[in-house]
């Protein structure tokens, strides 16, 4: 309990937020809150950075993966369903790292490649923003993305990711 009230170092803040230390510095500059003197951030400032950067807590602890004999397809289907359930459609985007946070590196890599393939297929938007790279479902492709999430046909662009 008392540990949670102590100021955090740069790496401690990055661990608490689940982001790279560089991202913490970028957010501090954006918030005009770079500490003067020793680098120690209060828990309140860390929470302010989480809100400013729209950094979600990890999604995956409570997500039930869909029944699917193919583990890669299972994870991608779950990620697409999360984007839809959280209403990340068109301009209502989320940080790409919110989708990845909390997953092992190989699953993060799988999702990065899958999101990129679906963006190239015109089903997702991935674009830079003032909070980092963000992703959302293209509004007029919601039904197609929902079909993939529900276990329907996998587009060729995504099938190549699963094969690789």
N, C-alpha and C positions, 0 to 999 in steps of 0.2 A: 504494500500500500504506500509506504513512504517513498519507495523507489520511483513510483509513478509521478511524484511531485518534484523530484530532483530535476535540475536543468540537464539537457541532453547535449552531447557533443554532435559534431557533424555526422559521424558514422552512426551514432545512436539514433539520431533523428531520421537518417536515411533508412535504417532498419525498421524503426517504428512505422514509417510511412510506406515501406516496401518499395522504395525507389532508389536510384543511384544517388550518391552524394552530390554529383554535379546538378541533379535536378533540384536538390534542396537549395543549393546556392542560387540557381536560376530563379526559384520561387522567392527566396529572400530578397533578391534584387527587385523582382517584380512587385513585392509587397513593401519595398523600401524599408526593410527590417533587418538589414545586415548588421549584426552586432558589432558594437565598438568595443574593443578590448578583447578579453577572453571569449572564445567561441562557446557559448553555453546558451541553449534555447529553452525557454520555459515550456511546460506542457501546453499552456494556452497558445503560445506562438506556434507550436507544432500543429495543434488543431487548426489554427488559422491558415497555416500553409496547406494542410490537407483540404480544407474547404476552397481556398484560392485555386489550388491546382486541380480540383475536382478528382482527388485521389480516393477511390473507393477502397473499403476494406476488401480483403480477398473474397471473391465470389464463391469459390469452389468448395468450401467446407460444408455448405448446406445444399449443394446442387446434386440432385439424383441424376446419374447418367442414364440415358435411354437404353433399353434392351437392344443390343446390337452385337452380333458375333465378331465384328471387326472393331478392335479397340480405337484405332485412329478415327474411323468414321464416327464412332460413339462420342469421342471428345469434341469433334467438330460440330456434330449435331447439337450437343449440349450447349456449346458456345453460341451457335446461331439462335437457339431457343432463348438463351439469356439475353441476347441483344433485343429480341422481339419482346420478351416479357418486361424488360426494363425500358421499353419504348424508345430505344435508340434508333430512330428512323429519321432520315434526311438531316435536318439541322440539329436535332436532338442527339448529338453524338457523345460517345464516351472515349476516354483515353484508351489507346491500344493497350497500354500496359495494365489497365484495369482488367482486361480480358485475360491477360497472361499471369497476373500476380497470384502467387501461391502454388503454381504448378511446377513440376520438375522441369529442368531445362529441355529435355527431349520433347515434352508436350508443349512447352512454350514455342519451340522451333516449329513443331507441327502446326500450331495455330497461326503463327506468323505467316508461314507459307500458304496455309489455307485461306486466311483472310486476304492475302495478296492475290491469290488465284481468283477468289470470288470478286475482288475489286476489278481485276482485269476482265472478268466476265460481265461486269456492269451491275452486279447484284449488291455490292457494298461500296460505300464511299470511304476512302482513307485519304485524309488530307492533313496538312500541317495546321496548327492553330497556336494561339498564344499560350496554351497549356501543354503543348506537345502534339504528337500525332494522335488524331482521333478517328474513330470508325463509327459508321452507322449503316443501317440497311437503306438501300435506295427505295424511296417511297412506292414507286410503281412496280417494284420487284418483291414486295413483301410476301405475296402469296407463293412465289417461287422459292423464296428463302424458307418460308414456313414448311413447304413441301419437303425440302431437304432436311430440315430439322425433324420433321415427322417420319423420316425414313424413306421418302420418295426417291425418285431418280436423282443420281449424282451427276452434275455436269462434267463434261470431259476435262475441263480445266482443274476441277477438284479431284477427279479420279487419278490424274497424273501425280498429284501430291501424295495420295495414298499408296501409289505404286512405288514411289521413290524412297 
